[in-house]
Amino acid sequence: MGILYLTTEGSKVRKDGGRIIVTVGSECINEIPLEQIDAVVVFTGAHLTEELIVEFLKRGTSVTFLSSRGQYYGRLESTQSVDVLRQMRQARLTVERGFCLGISKEFVSAKLHNQITVLRWFFKNRPDIYDNGDLEALKVLYNKIKEACSVRELMGYEGSAAKIYFSCISRLCNPEFRFTGRTRQPPKDAFNSMLSYGYTLLMYEIYTIIGKHGLYPYFGFLHRPKRGHPALASDLMEEWRPVIVDAFVLHLANKGSFKSIDFETDSSNGGVFLCKEQSKDFLRRYEKRVLTKIKNNEDLSDSVFNYRLQIDKQVTLLAKAVDSGDFQIYKSYRIR
């Protein structure tokens, strides 16, 4: 799946035959074949022509609108992939206690497994700050997940694990990027700013794939219904947060890819955000990250996989689980 990010303020994006043309004034700055694009993310200041919008609707190409700081505005999407019968089954399963608990355990246990693995990766190079007590505490919580009797209990274990996990992540950061805890809406420091931006990109990438498979993004099993919140996208994000975003942001912070001067503080709410050019750089790096070649869960050596393709595979499994009403069909992605 190819995603086109439109970030240039004052740009005009139009259709010319089978190509997307991006211009600023009279200068053409990019040309992309329409057939290579499955989704588009439009940031503030880029303008799409009506002809191109109609073409996207015909092709079933979803368009997501974000502010330059990653705030979500809305989406443009066709109804080609809407599967009402599947969505009805999905809605019924959201009140089936056994299904919700079973699949939620899979989401949360995979998240903790991947968090522990990410910490091991980074602690391997920092034995001076390694504390086995933290990893042991996370393992205890991981084991408790198997015995949880409710989704609410699961969320309690997930919250306790998050406090330990982000404390470890902060210790692993270069001093310039250390933080005191997870903050959001708005993020209050540079590291949380990058996390929030990465999570937003991941959220609406997963949202797009969910729609492609005829599921409804707002009917979740782990995260409960809330106005304007795509709960199913949040569910599916859990196993991917440590893998795609957390490890990526920690790498950026420790390799000097960004500096504190690359961020600005919003005087109205105290939020910390990447400056415009650095935001574009983050996007380029994120795209490279999701296209990183990986081994899938079956370890098929003759298959070429990347994170984006693997997420699509996970949503395919979830759709099958919904159709059959069997949560055991869904197998999360766990890193090694």
N, C-alpha and C positions, 0 to 999 in steps of 0.2 A: 504494500500500500504506500503510495507516494503522497506526502503532505507538502503543500505549498504554503510558505509563510510570507505574507505581504506586510513588510515593516516600514517601507519608505514613505515618509510624510509627503503629501503633494503628488503622489504617483497616481496614474490612471491605468487601470487594468482592463483590457478589452480582448475581444475575440477576433482573430484574423484567420479564416479558414479553420484548420484543425490545430491552431496554436493559440496560446495565451501570450499576449504582448503587454509588457509593463513599460510605461514611459513616464518620464519626468520632463515636462515641457515638451520640446521637440525631440528629446533624446530617448532612444530605446535602451533600457538598462537590462532587460531580460526577455527571453523568449523560451516558452516551454510547451512541448506537445500536450494537448488536452488529454490524450490517452494515458499519459504518465501520472496524472493527478487524480487521486481518489478522495482527497479532502483538502480544504483550504482554511487557513487561519488568517483573518484580516485584523491588523492592528490599526489603531487610530490614525487617520490621515491618508489611508489608501482607499481609493475609490474604484468600485467595480461598475462597468457599464451594464445597462439593462439587458442588452443582448447576451453578455457573458453570464449574467445571473440566470437567465432563461435556459442557457445551455447547461449550466450546472444542474438546474432542476431536472432537465430532460435526462441527463446522465446519472442522476442520483448522487451527485457530488455534494456532500454537506459543506457548509460554510459557517465557521465559528467567528464571532466578532469579540475581540478583546481590546482593552485599553493598552496603552504603551507599558503599563505596569502589571499587566496580566489580569486585570479585573474583567470578569465575564459579563458581556452585554446580552448575548442571545445567539440564536442559530438560524440558518436558512437551510431547510432540507426538504427533499421531495418525499412522497408517500410510497415510493416504489418498493421499499423493503418492509413496510408495515405488515405484520402478521398478526391479525387480531386474535385468531384462535390461540396462537402461542402466548400472546400477552394475557389472554383470559386465564390460561392455565397458570401462567406466572403469578397473576394476581391472587388466584386461589391458594397457591403454595405459600404466599406471604403470611397466611394465617394458619398454616399447617405446622404445628410446633415441632414435630419430629424432623421435617425437612429443613426448617429454618435452623434448628440447633445443629443438625448434622453437617450441613454445608457451611455454616458459620464456624464450626470447629475447624474445618478444612482451611478456610480463609485465615483465621487467627493463628492456628498452629504453623501454617506456612510463613506467615509474617514473622513470628518469633524465631522460627528456624533460620530464616534469611537474615534477620537482625543479628543473631548469634554468629552466623557465618561471616557476615560483613565485619563485625567487631574482631573476630579471629584474624581475618585478612590484615587489618590495620594494626592490631596489637603485635602481630608477628614482627613488624618493623619498629615497634616501640616497647621493647621489654622493660624499659625504665619506668613506664607508667602502667604496666599491665597489672590488673588486680583480678585474680581468679575468682574472688568472692562475687564480683558483679556477674560474671558469666554463669556461675553456679546458681545465683539467685534467678537469673533468666531461665535456666534449665528447670528449676523447681516450678516456675510459673508455666513453662511449656508443658510439663507433665500434668499440671493441674487442669489444663485445658481438656485433656482426654476425659476427665471425670466431671466436667461442668454439667450442671443440670438445667441451665437456662442460658439464653443469649445474654441476659443482663449480667450473669455471673462471668461469662466469657469477656464481656466488655470491661469488667472490673479487673480481670487478669491482664488484659491488653493495656489498660491504663497504667497499672503498676509497672508493667514491663517497659512502657514508653519512658517513664521517669528515669529508670536505671539506664536504659539504652541511650537516651539523649545526654545524660550525664557523662557517659563514656565517650560519646561522639565529641562532646565539647572538650574533654581532656585530650582527645586525639588531634584536635585542631591546632594549627599554628596560633600563637597568642593573639595575633591580630583579629582572629575570627572566633575566639571563644565566646560562649554565650551562657546564660543562666537557666535556660529552659526553652521549651518550644513556645513561640508566640506567633500569632496569626491575626489577620483581619484587624489592624495591619501588623506585619512583622516588625519587631522592634530593634533588630540588629542585622548586620550584613549576612551572617550565615542563615538565619531564619528567612531573610529576604530571598536568598537563592533557593532554599527549600520550598518556600511557598510558590515561587515562580515555576519551579520544576514540577511540583504537584499539580498546578493548574494545567500545564501542558499535558501531563500524563492523564489527568482526569478527562479532558475533552478529547484526547486521542482514544481512550477507552470508550467514552460516550459514543463516539462515531462508530466504532466497531460493534458496540452493542446494538445500535440502530440497524447496522448492516445485516445483522443476524435476526432481525425481527423481534428482539426483546424490547422491553420498555425500561429506559434508564432510571425511572423514578420509583419503581417497585423493587425494593431491596429485601434481603433476608437477614443480614447482620445489622445494618443501619436501618433504623425505623423511619417511617414516612415523615417528612418535614417539608413545609412549603418551599418550593423552589430548589430543593436539594435532590440531585440525581443519585439516590441511595444505592442503586445497583452498581453504578460506576464506582462509588466509594467502596462497596464490597470487593469488587474485583481489583481495585487499586492496592488493597492491603498487602498482598504478597509481593507486589512490585515496588512499593515505596523504598524498601531498603536497597533493592537491587539496582533499579534504574535511577533513582533520584539521590538517596542518602549517600551511597558510596561515590557517586559522581560528584556531588557537591563537596564532599570531604576531600576528594582528590583535587578539585579546583582550588579549594582553600589552601591546601598544603603545598601545591605545586606553584603557587604564586600567579595563577592564571588571572586572578582579580585581586585588587588591593582595596583598602578602605576608602581611598579617594574615588573609587569607581561607583560609589553609592551616594545617594542624596537623601536627606530627611525632609519629609513633608511637614511643614510647620503647622498645618491644620490638625493633624492627628498623631504626629510623632512617628509615623511609619517610615521605615527605611527601605529604599528601592534602588535597584540598579539604574545608573544613568542610561540614556537612550542608546548610545553606541555600544555600551557594554551589554545592554539587554539583547541587542542583535547578535553580539558575539556569543552570549549564553545560548541563544536559540540555535546557532550553528553547531555549537558543541553538543547540545542536547540531541539534535538530529543525528549527529555522528554516533552518539551513545546508543540510541534506540536501534540503529542499524548495525551495531556490533554483532559479529557472527558468534553464535553460541551453539552448544549441544542441547538438543531438546531432551525431554524426559526419557524418551525411549533410546537415546544415544544412537541414533541412526547415522552412521558415519558417511553415508552417501547423500544425506540431505543437507541443504544449505539453509540455515535458520538464522534469524536475528530476533531481537527482543520484540519488534513490532509484529513479525509473523507469529511468534510464540503467543503473544497476547491474543491474536486472532484465533489461534488454536484453542486457547483457554475459553474464549467466549463460545466457540463451537461446542466444546464439551459442556459448558453450562446450558446451552440451548438444548442439548440432548438430555441433560438431567431434568430440565423443566418439562420437556415433552413426555418423558417417561415417568416423572414424579419420583425419581430415584436419585437422591443426593450423592450416592456412592459413585455415580458415573463421573462426577467432577473430581479431577485430580489436579491439585495445585502445582505450580512450578517452584521447585526448591533447588537452590544453588548448592554447590559442593565446595 
